[in-house]
């Protein structure tokens, strides 16, 4: 864009100065640094764009782009983003992805990282994972994660009640004290895939293979027997209060804790376990467990229990913020940088949000990286105008093809011949463009039909 006009009999020329930036997390950049550096060098030579890289104090890399051509700056930014995109798993594509954020799920993710030489960026705020590294390593990692989720989905499950006429008071409390508040030790000892505990209803759900579930049930029955035996051997000296709101046991002398707002009594162990569990499970706001009470905890309660449990207030603030944003998705959004704690308010008109934490620049109207000098509609229009795309696809026929299922454009930079369409999630053989419903079927086809994955 280059226009001239007259002002006070002087010819004035204007030229657009468009700029944008993108932020690459440190762990992601380490996997793509060579690719990004070569791509930046190539684009700087072949495109009318000025590209500058800047490393932040936290190790993240910011790439700044300057150009006077709208199409160029959009294309260059898209090329760089495509190079570092990785494979994404989220709640939309994997409904039980929350299982990867449990204690056992996180342990599996670490194993996957070690075995596949990949970087997995977990974003617990929005229940999303992105896998980065070589193409074949990404696919191996995704396959391992999907197999784990599929195994949990098809595994058997069994729910046990930890209270009732045939159960003594205090079973859930003893189990949590013995196996940790998140029951991680019970997962380890039994071999089940996952354990879910509803501490308000005293229900425990075991998910896994039959033998593992039976072993977990046996361990729980052993705990019930121990609780019964303990109650026979010990004569408690309760205070003049009601039973604990959680375990229903008489509260021992010196173990009484009353909530500030409602005065309901708890064992110190039980109120601490509830505090830990509610924060772990994002059960925010914190409320009394007394039947029908639900009175909010006061700041005094939270401060005391933060000290006694060793859980920092900052973690509670983080969980509360997550809960708030999830409940107000249309009004507030997180900064798109994984694990960045900053949030911004969504606006109707274009407005710049410059994150002070990671320096990313966001348009608060369309939630894309900020587009200086352009409206959201202009950017969207540029995306829809695929004339340039068709020409580019033709010029790069060897590495660019359309998805055989939904016609989404796909570019293959390197790696094996298994490709996943981001438009419809089809698993595609790059050689013959057959598509399949799973990566396993696609790899099987490539082995049979082409005797190779690359």
N, C-alpha and C positions, 0 to 999 in steps of 0.2 A: 504494500500500500504506500503510494508516494504521490501526494497531491500538492499543487502549488496554487496560491491565490495572492491577491494584492491587498496590502494594508498600508495606508498612508503613502501610496504610490511606490511601495516597495514590494517586490515579489517574495512571498514567504513560502517556504517549502516545509511540509510536515512528513515525517516518516514514523511509522508505528514502532514502538519499542516494547516488544512482548517478552515477558519473562515468567518463568515458573520454576518449580523445584520439586524434587522428590527425595525422600529420606530412606536410606537403606540401613536396617538394623545391623549392628556389628557382627552378630553371629551369622546373619544371612550373607553379608558382604564377604566374609572369609571364604564362603563356598563359591562365590561367583566373581571374586576380585579380578582374576585373569580375564574372564569373559567380559566383564564390565569395562575393564581398561582397554581391551582390544576394540570393543564396540564403540566406546567414546572416541578413541583415536580414529576409527573408520568414519564415524558420523561427523566428526569435526572436519575431516577432509572432504567428504562427499556432500554434505548438507550445509546450507547457509545458516549455521547456528554456532553460537559460542557456548561451550560447555566447560564449567568449572566445578571441580570436586573440592569438598571441604570436610575434613574429619572433625567431629565434635569431641568435646572433652570426655564424653562417655563411650567413645569409640565408634559411634554411629557415623555413617557417611551421608552427607547432603550433596546432591548433584543439582547445580543451578544451570538453567538453560535460558539463553537470550537469543532472540531472533526478531526480524521484522516481517516474517511471513507466518501467518496463522497455521497453514497446513503443515509447514515444516516443523514448528514447535510441537504440534500435536503428534505428528508421526514419530519424531525423535523420542519424545517422552514415552509413547506407546512401545517403541522398540526396546527401550531400556527396561520398562516395567515387564515386558514379556520375557526378557532374559532372566529376571530375578523372581518371577512369579512363583515358581515351585508348584507343588500340588496341595490343594486346600481341602480340608475336611471340616464341615461345620454341621450345625443342627439341622439345616435344611436338607443336606444330602445323607446324613447319618443320624437318625432320630435318637439313638441311644449313645451318642458321643459323650454324654456326661459321664459315662463309665470310665472314660480315659482320664478323667480328672479326680478319680478316687485314689486312695493310697495304692491299691493294686494296679490301677490303670497307669499311674505315674511311673510305677516300677517297670511296667511293660514298655512304656515309651522310652525310658532310659536304656532298656535292653535293645530296643529297635535301633536307637541312635548308635549304640556301640557296634551292633552287628552289620549295619548298612552304611556306616560312614556318612551319615546325613546330619543335618541340623533340623530339629523339630521345634518350631516356635509355637508355644501354647499360649492362648489368650483366654484365660478363664472368665474374663469379663463378658465375652460373647460366645463362649463355648466353641472355640474354633482352633484348629491346628493347621499349620502350613509346614510342608516338608521340603527341604532344600538340599541340593547336592547334584551329583550326576544323575542324568535321566534314569538310567537303569537302577541306581541306588534308591531314587525316589520311589520308583515302582515297587521295589522290594519292600521298602518301608511301609508304603500304603497297603500293600498286600498283607503284611503281618498285622497291621492295625485293624484292617477290615476283617481278617480272619478271627481276631480276638473278639471284636464286637459281634460278629456273626455267631461265634461259639456261645457267647453270653445270651444272645437272642434265642438260640435254639436249645440252650441248656435247660435242664429241669430246675424247678424252683420249689421251695417249701417254706411256708410261713408258720412260725411257732408263736403262741401266746406265752408271754413271760409272767402273766398274772392270771389269777382265777382261783376257783375253789380248790383245785388240786395243786396249786403252786403257793409256796410260802411267800410272804412279803419280802422284798429285797433281792429277788433273783436278778433283775436287770442291773441293779447297782453292783452286785458282786461280779457279774459277767464283765461289766465295763471296767471295774477296778482290776480284774484279772487279765483281761485281754486288751486294755487301752480303750480310751473313749471312742476311737474310730474303729475298734475291733480288728485292727491290723494283725495282731498276734493270732487271733482266731482264724483269719484268712490263711496265715502262714502255716499254722499247725494242722488245719483241716484240708487245705488244698482247694477250697472252693474258689470260684472265680470272682465272686462279689458277695458282699453282705450289706443289706440295708436295714437300718434300725429306726423304728418309729418310737422314740423314747416317751412321747406323750401317751401313746396307746399301748405301750409295752409289747410291741410286735417286732419280731426279727424275721427277715426274709433271707433265705440262703439260696444262692444261684450257682449252679455248677454241675459237675457230673454226679451220678447217683452215689458212687462210693464216697466222694468228698462230702456230699450233703449228709450221708449217714454218719460219717466221722464227726462232722460238726455237731450233729444232733446228739451224738454220744457224749461229746465234750460238754455240751449244754446240760444234758441230763446229769452228768457228774457234778456240775456246779449246783444244780438244784438239790442234789443229795447232800452236798456240803453245806448248803444254806440251811436245810432242814436239821442236819446234825448240829450246826453251830447254834441254832435257836434252842435246841434241847439242852445243850451244854452250858449256854450262857444265860444268866438271868439279868436282863437289862434293867437299868434304873432310869426310866423315862422321866423327863421333866413334866411339869403340869401343862402340857400343850397337846395339841392333836398330833396324829401321826404325820410323818413327812409327806409332802405333797407329791413326791416322785416315787419313792420306794414303799410308802405306806407302812413303814416300820416305826415303832416308838423311837423317838429321838433320844440318844444317849446324852447323859449329863456332859455339858461342855461342847456338844456338837450342834447346838441349835443355831440356825441362821434364819432371821425373819426379813422378808423383803420390805423395803421402806414404804412403798406406796400402799400395799394391801395388808401387810402384817402376816401373810401366810408363812407357816413354818417349814423349814427344809433342814435335812442333814447337811452339814458343810460339804461332805463328799458329793451329795446329790446335786446341790446347787452349782458346784464347780463343774460337774460332769455336764449339766444342762448348758452352762455357759459355753463350754468347749464345743459341745455338739451343735448347738444352735449356730455358732459362728462358722463351724466347718460346713454345715448344710445350708448356709445363707438364710437361716430362719430369722429374718429381721423384719420388724423390730422385736426385741426380746420381751417376752411376756410371761406372766405367772402361769405355772402348769396346773394350778388348782382348778378343779372341775368348774367350768363355767366362769372363771375369774377373768383371765386374759388381761389383767392390769399391766400396764407398761412398767418396765423396770426404770428406776430412777438413775441419774448419773452417779449417785453415791454408791449404789449397788454395783454398777459397771466398774467404777474406779477400784472398789475393794476387790472384786473378783479378778480384775485385770492383774492386780498385784499378786493375789494368792495363786492364780493359775499360771502366771508367767506369760500370758497372752497380751501383747502390747496393744495399747489403745489404737495405734495406727492401723493394725490389722482389722479391728472392728470398724474403723472409719472406712477402710477400703471395702469391706463387705457391705456396709450400709450404703455406700455410694453405688456399688454394683446393683444392689436391690432397687435403689431409687431410679437408676437409669433404665433398668429392665421394666419397671412399672410405668415409665414415662418415655417410651421409645420414640414417640413422635415429637416430643418437645426437647429432648436432650440426647446428645451423642458423645461417645468417647472419641478422643483423639485417635486416629486410625493406627498409630504406632503401637505395636503389641506391648502390653503392660504399662503404657503411659497412663498415669492417674488422672490426667486433665480431662474435663468434660466441657462442652460448649452448648449454648442454646441454639436450637434450629431457628432460622429466620425465613421469611417469605422472599425477601430480596437479597441479592448478592451482598455478602459481607465477609471481610477477611477475619479469620481467626488464626493468629500466629501463636503457636504453642510455645510458651516460655520454657517448657521442659525439654522438648526434642527439636524445636525450631521448624517443625513441619507447618506449612501454610495451607489452611483449609477454607473452602467456600462453605459458609454455614447454611446456604440455601440448598445446594445440590449434593453436599457432602463429598465432593471431589477435591483434589488438590486445587488451590486457588488459581484462577485463570485471569491474570491481569489483562485489562483492556477488553475482555470478552464477557458477554452475558452468559448465563447458564443455557439460555435457548440457543445462542450462537454455537456454543460448544456441542450441545446435543445435536444441532443441525449438521455440524461438521462430521459428527460420528455417523449420522444417517446418510450423508452424502458419500456413497461408496464408489463414485467414479474413479477416484484416485486409487481406491482399494483394488478395483478390478484390474487396473493397469499394473499395479504392484504385484498382484497375484499372477498375472500373465508373465511379467518379467522375472518372477521367482518361482516358476512352475516346478522346479526340482524340489524345493523345500517348502512350498506353500500349496495346500490343497483344501477343498471344501469337504466338510463332514458329509459322508454318504447318507447319513440319517436325517440331519436337520439343516445342512448347508452352511453351518457356521465356518468361517475361514479359520484354518489351522496352520501354524508355521512350525516346522520341525528344525530345530537348531542343531542338535546332536543327540547321541544316545541310541537306544534300541528302537525297533520299529513298532512297538506298542505305543499308541497315542490315546489320550482320553479327551473327548470333546467337552469343552467347558459350557457348551450350549445345551447339550442333552445328556451328558455323562456317558455317552456310548464309548465302549472300548474298541479301538479301531486298529486294524492291521494296515500299516502305512504302505506296504508293498502292493496289495491288491484292493485295499479300501473295503474289505469286508468288516462288518461291525458286529459286536457281541454284547451280551448283557453283563459280563463279568471279565475282569482281567485274566482270571484263570482260564476261561474259555478261549480268550484271545491268544494267550501264550501257547495253549495246546494246539490251536490252529497253525500258528507260525512254525511250531516244531514239526507238525505233520506236513504242511504244505510247502514250507520254505526251508526246512531243516536248519533254521537259524533265527535268532532274535534281533540280529543287527544287519 
